[in-house]
Structures are given as structure tokens and as C-alpha cells.
Amino acid sequence: MYVKASDGSGIARVELIANGKVVARDYTAGYLLGFDASKQKKTMKVQVRAYDKLGNVKYTSTRTWYRK
């Protein structure tokens, strides 16, 4: 999954959260977050969390993913 994040102070990192656990992190702009979906439940609650360099955090809304 590609993620775009921006902030005036800069972005420190972004994280992909699946079913309440961090499954991927990226620290470099042009964020690419990938994980092994076969290790997750068939129905996943997924969201992205971004931290700016000042320590503030922002979450996306939770989405439901289904794997076959």
C-alpha cells in the first residue's frame, strides 16, 4: 500500500495497523507499507497511523479488508 503524509514539521514515520497490531512501518517519504496478509484473519480491520517530527499522531479511519 502506498501512503501519502505531510506536515509542516515533517513526517517521522507511518505505520500500518491490522487488527490492532503494527504490521508495517516506513520512515522515508514515498511510504510503501506491505505485509503478509496470509498471517492475518480473513477479515481485517486496517488503518494507517502517521507521526510528525514533533510527536503528534494522526490516524486514518478504520477500513475492513477481506482476503480470499
MIROVO-493936 format. One line per field, with one value per atom (N, C-alpha, C, CB): atom name; residue in one letter; y negated, z negated, x negated. Coordinates in nm, 2 decimals. Atoms other than C-alpha are relative to their C-alpha. Glycine has a CB too. Example, Ala and Ser with C-alpha at 12.3 -4.5 7.8 and 13.67 -1.06 7.14 Angstrom:
BEGIN
name: (N,CA,C,CB,N,CA,C,CB)
resn: (A,A,A,A,S,S,S,S)
north: (0.12,0.45,-0.12,0.00,0.11,0.11,-0.11,-0.05)
up: (0.00,-0.78,0.00,-0.12,0.00,-0.71,-0.08,0.14)
east: (-0.09,-1.23,-0.09,0.10,0.09,-1.37,0.08,-0.04)
REM end
This chain:
BEGIN
name: (N,CA,C,CB,N,CA,C,CB,N,CA,C,CB,N,CA,C,CB,N,CA,C,CB,N,CA,C,CB,N,CA,C,CB,N,CA,C,CB,N,CA,C,CB,N,CA,C,CB,N,CA,C,CB,N,CA,C,CB,N,CA,C,CB,N,CA,C,CB,N,CA,C,CB,N,CA,C,CB,N,CA,C,CB,N,CA,C,CB,N,CA,C,CB,N,CA,C,CB,N,CA,C,CB,N,CA,C,CB,N,CA,C,CB,N,CA,C,CB,N,CA,C,CB,N,CA,C,CB,N,CA,C,CB,N,CA,C,CB,N,CA,C,CB,N,CA,C,CB,N,CA,C,CB,N,CA,C,CB,N,CA,C,CB,N,CA,C,CB,N,CA,C,CB,N,CA,C,CB,N,CA,C,CB,N,CA,C,CB,N,CA,C,CB,N,CA,C,CB,N,CA,C,CB,N,CA,C,CB,N,CA,C,CB,N,CA,C,CB,N,CA,C,CB,N,CA,C,CB,N,CA,C,CB,N,CA,C,CB,N,CA,C,CB,N,CA,C,CB,N,CA,C,CB,N,CA,C,CB,N,CA,C,CB,N,CA,C,CB,N,CA,C,CB,N,CA,C,CB,N,CA,C,CB,N,CA,C,CB,N,CA,C,CB,N,CA,C,CB,N,CA,C,CB,N,CA,C,CB,N,CA,C,CB,N,CA,C,CB,N,CA,C,CB,N,CA,C,CB,N,CA,C,CB,N,CA,C,CB)
resn: (M,M,M,M,Y,Y,Y,Y,V,V,V,V,K,K,K,K,A,A,A,A,S,S,S,S,D,D,D,D,G,G,G,G,S,S,S,S,G,G,G,G,I,I,I,I,A,A,A,A,R,R,R,R,V,V,V,V,E,E,E,E,L,L,L,L,I,I,I,I,A,A,A,A,N,N,N,N,G,G,G,G,K,K,K,K,V,V,V,V,V,V,V,V,A,A,A,A,R,R,R,R,D,D,D,D,Y,Y,Y,Y,T,T,T,T,A,A,A,A,G,G,G,G,Y,Y,Y,Y,L,L,L,L,L,L,L,L,G,G,G,G,F,F,F,F,D,D,D,D,A,A,A,A,S,S,S,S,K,K,K,K,Q,Q,Q,Q,K,K,K,K,K,K,K,K,T,T,T,T,M,M,M,M,K,K,K,K,V,V,V,V,Q,Q,Q,Q,V,V,V,V,R,R,R,R,A,A,A,A,Y,Y,Y,Y,D,D,D,D,K,K,K,K,L,L,L,L,G,G,G,G,N,N,N,N,V,V,V,V,K,K,K,K,Y,Y,Y,Y,T,T,T,T,S,S,S,S,T,T,T,T,R,R,R,R,T,T,T,T,W,W,W,W,Y,Y,Y,Y,R,R,R,R,K,K,K,K)
north: (0.11,0.00,-0.12,0.00,0.12,-0.34,-0.10,-0.06,0.10,-0.62,-0.14,0.05,0.14,-1.00,-0.06,-0.08,0.07,-1.20,-0.12,0.09,0.13,-1.56,-0.08,-0.08,0.08,-1.80,-0.11,0.08,0.11,-2.14,0.03,-0.12,-0.04,-1.99,0.12,0.02,-0.12,-1.68,0.12,0.00,-0.13,-1.32,0.09,0.07,-0.09,-1.09,0.14,0.00,-0.14,-0.76,0.02,0.10,-0.04,-0.60,0.15,-0.03,-0.14,-0.26,0.05,0.01,-0.07,-0.01,0.09,0.08,-0.08,0.14,0.09,-0.09,-0.10,0.46,0.07,0.10,-0.07,0.60,-0.05,0.15,0.05,0.37,0.01,0.06,-0.02,0.46,-0.06,0.16,0.07,0.27,0.12,-0.09,-0.10,0.49,-0.05,0.07,0.06,0.24,-0.14,0.01,0.14,-0.08,-0.05,-0.01,0.06,-0.32,-0.14,-0.01,0.13,-0.62,-0.09,0.03,0.08,-0.75,-0.04,0.08,0.05,-0.97,0.09,-0.15,-0.10,-0.78,0.13,0.02,-0.11,-0.55,0.12,-0.04,-0.12,-0.19,0.10,0.06,-0.09,0.04,0.13,-0.06,-0.13,0.41,0.10,0.05,-0.10,0.72,0.13,-0.04,-0.13,1.09,0.02,0.11,-0.01,1.10,0.14,-0.06,-0.14,1.48,0.03,0.09,-0.02,1.45,-0.07,-0.05,0.07,1.24,0.07,-0.15,-0.06,1.33,-0.03,-0.05,0.03,1.34,-0.13,0.11,0.14,1.02,-0.08,0.00,0.08,0.75,-0.15,-0.01,0.14,0.41,-0.07,-0.03,0.06,0.19,-0.16,0.04,0.14,-0.17,-0.04,-0.07,0.05,-0.39,-0.11,-0.06,0.10,-0.60,-0.07,0.07,0.08,-0.88,-0.09,-0.09,0.09,-1.06,-0.11,0.09,0.11,-1.40,-0.01,-0.14,0.01,-1.50,-0.07,-0.08,0.06,-1.69,0.10,-0.12,-0.11,-1.36,0.00,-0.02,0.00,-1.44,0.12,-0.13,-0.12,-1.14,-0.02,0.12,0.00,-1.11,0.13,-0.11,-0.13,-0.80,-0.02,0.08,0.00,-0.73,0.07,0.08,-0.07,-0.59,0.15,-0.04,-0.15,-0.21,0.05,0.07,-0.06,-0.01,0.15,-0.04,-0.14,0.35,0.06,0.05,-0.07,0.57,0.15,-0.02,-0.14,0.92,0.07,0.03,-0.08,1.18,0.13,0.03,-0.12,1.48,0.12,0.00)
up: (0.00,0.00,0.00,-0.12,0.00,0.09,-0.09,0.14,0.09,-0.16,0.02,-0.15,0.00,-0.14,-0.13,0.12,0.12,-0.45,0.00,-0.13,0.00,-0.50,-0.13,0.12,0.11,-0.78,0.00,-0.14,-0.01,-0.82,-0.07,-0.06,0.07,-1.07,0.06,-0.15,-0.06,-0.86,-0.06,-0.01,0.05,-0.90,-0.05,0.11,0.06,-1.13,0.05,-0.15,-0.05,-1.03,0.02,-0.10,-0.02,-0.91,-0.03,0.14,0.03,-1.03,0.05,-0.16,-0.04,-0.90,-0.12,0.13,0.11,-1.17,0.05,-0.12,-0.04,-1.11,-0.13,0.11,0.12,-1.38,-0.13,0.02,0.12,-1.64,-0.02,-0.11,0.01,-1.57,0.11,0.00,-0.10,-1.38,0.08,-0.06,-0.09,-1.08,0.10,0.08,-0.10,-0.87,-0.05,0.14,0.03,-0.92,0.11,-0.13,-0.09,-0.69,-0.05,0.15,0.05,-0.77,0.11,-0.09,-0.11,-0.42,0.09,0.08,-0.09,-0.21,0.13,0.04,-0.10,0.07,-0.07,0.11,0.09,-0.20,0.07,-0.12,-0.05,-0.10,-0.11,0.12,0.12,-0.36,0.06,-0.10,-0.04,-0.29,-0.11,0.12,0.11,-0.50,0.06,-0.12,-0.04,-0.47,-0.05,-0.05,0.04,-0.47,-0.03,0.12,0.04,-0.49,-0.14,0.09,0.14,-0.85,-0.08,-0.04,0.06,-0.93,0.01,0.06,-0.02,-0.98,0.14,-0.11,-0.13,-0.67,0.01,0.03,0.00,-0.78,-0.09,-0.06,0.07,-0.88,-0.02,0.07,0.02,-1.04,0.01,-0.14,-0.04,-0.89,-0.01,0.14,0.00,-0.95,0.01,-0.12,-0.01,-0.89,-0.11,0.14,0.11,-1.17,0.05,-0.14,-0.04,-1.09,-0.12,0.12,0.11,-1.34,0.07,-0.09,-0.05,-1.27,-0.09,0.00,0.07,-1.39,-0.14,0.08,0.13,-1.69,-0.09,0.01,0.09,-1.82,0.01,-0.14,-0.02,-1.71,0.09,0.07,-0.07,-1.57,0.06,-0.09,-0.07,-1.32,0.06,0.12,-0.05,-1.23,0.12,-0.11,-0.10,-0.92,-0.06,0.14,0.05,-0.96,0.02,0.08,-0.01,-1.01,0.12,-0.13,-0.11,-0.70,-0.02,0.14,0.01,-0.67,0.14,-0.03,-0.11,-0.43,-0.01,0.02,0.00,-0.33,0.10,0.05,-0.09,-0.19,0.04,-0.06,-0.06,0.02,-0.05,0.15)
east: (-0.08,0.00,-0.09,0.10,0.07,-0.13,0.07,-0.02,-0.06,-0.07,-0.06,-0.01,0.05,-0.10,0.03,0.07,-0.02,-0.15,-0.09,-0.04,0.08,-0.27,0.04,0.02,-0.02,-0.31,-0.11,-0.01,0.10,-0.49,-0.13,0.06,0.12,-0.73,-0.07,0.03,0.05,-0.79,0.06,-0.15,-0.05,-0.68,-0.11,0.08,0.10,-0.88,0.01,0.01,-0.03,-0.71,0.14,-0.06,-0.14,-0.39,0.00,0.05,-0.02,-0.26,0.13,-0.01,-0.12,-0.01,0.04,-0.02,-0.05,0.21,0.11,0.05,-0.10,0.40,0.05,-0.05,-0.06,0.64,-0.07,-0.01,0.05,0.48,-0.15,0.06,0.15,0.11,-0.07,-0.03,0.08,-0.15,-0.07,-0.11,0.05,-0.24,-0.10,0.11,0.10,-0.45,-0.03,0.05,0.05,-0.65,-0.08,-0.08,0.09,-0.82,-0.04,0.06,0.05,-1.04,-0.04,-0.12,0.05,-1.11,0.12,-0.10,-0.11,-0.88,0.02,-0.02,-0.03,-0.71,0.04,-0.11,-0.02,-0.58,0.06,0.09,-0.05,-0.53,0.01,-0.09,-0.02,-0.37,0.06,0.10,-0.04,-0.34,-0.01,-0.08,0.00,-0.27,0.05,0.08,-0.05,-0.19,0.14,-0.10,-0.14,0.19,0.04,0.09,-0.03,0.19,-0.01,-0.08,0.01,0.09,0.10,-0.14,-0.10,0.39,0.13,0.02,-0.14,0.76,0.05,0.09,-0.06,0.98,0.06,0.10,-0.05,1.14,-0.09,0.15,0.10,0.90,0.05,-0.13,-0.03,0.96,-0.14,0.06,0.12,0.69,0.01,-0.04,0.01,0.58,-0.15,0.07,0.14,0.27,-0.01,-0.03,0.03,0.11,-0.13,-0.02,0.11,-0.13,-0.05,0.03,0.06,-0.37,-0.08,-0.09,0.08,-0.51,-0.12,0.08,0.13,-0.86,0.02,-0.10,-0.03,-0.70,0.06,0.08,-0.06,-0.54,0.15,-0.04,-0.15,-0.18,0.03,0.05,-0.04,0.01,0.14,0.01,-0.13,0.30,0.03,-0.01,-0.05,0.50,0.09,0.07,-0.11,0.70,0.12,-0.05,-0.12,1.05,-0.03,0.13,0.02,1.06,0.08,0.05,-0.06,1.13,0.00,-0.07,-0.01,1.23,-0.05,0.15,0.05,1.03,0.04,-0.15,-0.03,1.13,-0.10,0.15,0.09,0.89,0.07,-0.14,-0.07,1.00,-0.07,0.00)
REM end
